[in-house]
Amino acid sequence: PAPGGVVPPDTVFLHSTLRGSYDSRYFGPILAAGILGLAKPVFTFTP
């Protein structure tokens, strides 16, 4: 998030449970208007 841990207005912070994923920890908050849909898993792997 932005300094102080606050997500700016009209943005979202996308966070995965996988530590190495390329989510908002890598890219930062994104504009909410840029979200086009919802991703659903097709194949999953649980060790």
Secondary structure per residue as TSV (DSSP state, phi and psi in degrees):
chain	resnum	aa	ss	phi	psi
A	1	P	-	360.0	177.2
A	2	A	-	-66.1	168.4
A	3	P	T	-50.3	135.8
A	4	G	T	89.4	-1.7
A	5	G	S	77.5	18.4
A	6	V	-	-103.6	129.5
A	7	V	-	-81.9	126.1
A	8	P	-	-60.0	156.1
A	9	P	T	-57.9	148.1
A	10	D	T	63.7	20.5
A	11	T	E	-127.6	162.9
A	12	V	E	-129.1	152.7
A	13	F	-	-112.8	106.6
A	14	L	-	-89.7	126.6
A	15	H	-	-134.6	126.6
A	16	S	-	-97.4	159.9
A	17	T	S	-77.7	-14.5
A	18	L	S	-85.0	120.2
A	19	R	T	-57.7	-38.1
A	20	G	T	-90.7	11.3
A	21	S	-	-75.5	154.4
A	22	Y	-	-90.0	85.1
A	23	D	S	-120.7	-156.4
A	24	S	H	-66.8	-15.3
A	25	R	H	-67.0	-25.2
A	26	Y	H	-96.7	-46.8
A	27	F	H	-93.0	-21.2
A	28	G	-	88.2	179.0
A	29	P	-	-62.0	148.7
A	30	I	E	-118.7	158.5
A	31	L	E	-66.7	133.2
A	32	A	G	-61.2	-32.0
A	33	A	G	-66.5	-17.4
A	34	G	G	-83.8	-4.3
A	35	I	-	-81.8	122.1
A	36	L	-	-99.0	-22.3
A	37	G	-	-173.7	-163.8
A	38	L	-	-119.9	127.1
A	39	A	-	-83.2	138.0
A	40	K	-	-124.2	139.4
A	41	P	-	-67.2	139.5
A	42	V	S	-102.9	-49.6
A	43	F	S	-122.6	137.8
A	44	T	-	-128.1	158.0
A	45	F	-	-134.1	123.4
A	46	T	-	-122.5	112.0
A	47	P	-	-66.6	360.0
